């Protein structure tokens, strides 16, 4: 079993829909990261959180430390949101990241 | 303010050859981590460098080695290339000094895509 599990692996939505991507982890962490990767390969950090909830524009990330679970929500989705969304957990020292497999999101106009 | 830069962007090698990939961290960052991302998979941690020393290492063979220079830039070397080494190699930088050991935001480069023929 992977230390970081994401669901779903693939997600297709229509423009304007509310989207949720889930992440569960089985190890002790210092922080959880949500990352976005476009087809070119570059990774952009969206959120780093260790408790509660963070919001940036149409993106919201939540984490429940007791349940070892995090969610990434996208409100009013748009075709430009199409990308791979990756959950990664930071180890308790030095910031080594362990990644989930990613969720491929496609938003149709 | 330049972010993390990696070179080259693409590279084609044959089995048995050796390759060197380069990474310049974001200005102000002193820690560099390297990751391997196979097609359709999440990145896997290779190793991390801080103060010119390897501080942590993932489950990769000794064919994978690295170096960090006094200016914090880093190189990833892979010897005796195998077909399975074909992947996107990502570099991420962060700041250890001035921050707690944990909870370090990491900034990623665009990666080097390595193809082995």
Boltz contact constraints between the chains, C-beta under 6 A:
constraints:
  - contact:
      token1: [A, 30]
      token2: [B, 102]
      max_distance: 6.0
  - contact:
      token1: [A, 30]
      token2: [B, 103]
      max_distance: 6.0
  - contact:
      token1: [A, 31]
      token2: [B, 103]
      max_distance: 6.0
  - contact:
      token1: [A, 41]
      token2: [B, 88]
      max_distance: 6.0
  - contact:
      token1: [A, 41]
      token2: [B, 110]
      max_distance: 6.0
  - contact:
      token1: [A, 41]
      token2: [B, 111]
      max_distance: 6.0
  - contact:
      token1: [A, 42]
      token2: [B, 110]
      max_distance: 6.0
  - contact:
      token1: [A, 43]
      token2: [B, 108]
      max_distance: 6.0
  - contact:
      token1: [A, 48]
      token2: [B, 105]
      max_distance: 6.0
  - contact:
      token1: [A, 86]
      token2: [B, 42]
      max_distance: 6.0
  - contact:
      token1: [A, 92]
      token2: [B, 102]
      max_distance: 6.0
  - contact:
      token1: [A, 93]
      token2: [B, 101]
      max_distance: 6.0
  - contact:
      token1: [A, 94]
      token2: [B, 55]
      max_distance: 6.0
  - contact:
      token1: [A, 94]
      token2: [B, 56]
      max_distance: 6.0
  - contact:
      token1: [A, 95]
      token2: [B, 94]
      max_distance: 6.0
  - contact:
      token1: [A, 95]
      token2: [B, 104]
      max_distance: 6.0
  - contact:
      token1: [A, 96]
      token2: [B, 45]
      max_distance: 6.0
  - contact:
      token1: [A, 96]
      token2: [B, 56]
      max_distance: 6.0
  - contact:
      token1: [A, 99]
      token2: [B, 42]
      max_distance: 6.0
  - contact:
      token1: [A, 99]
      token2: [B, 43]
      max_distance: 6.0
  - contact:
      token1: [A, 100]
      token2: [B, 42]
      max_distance: 6.0
  - contact:
      token1: [A, 101]
      token2: [B, 42]
      max_distance: 6.0
  - contact:
      token1: [A, 102]
      token2: [B, 42]
      max_distance: 6.0
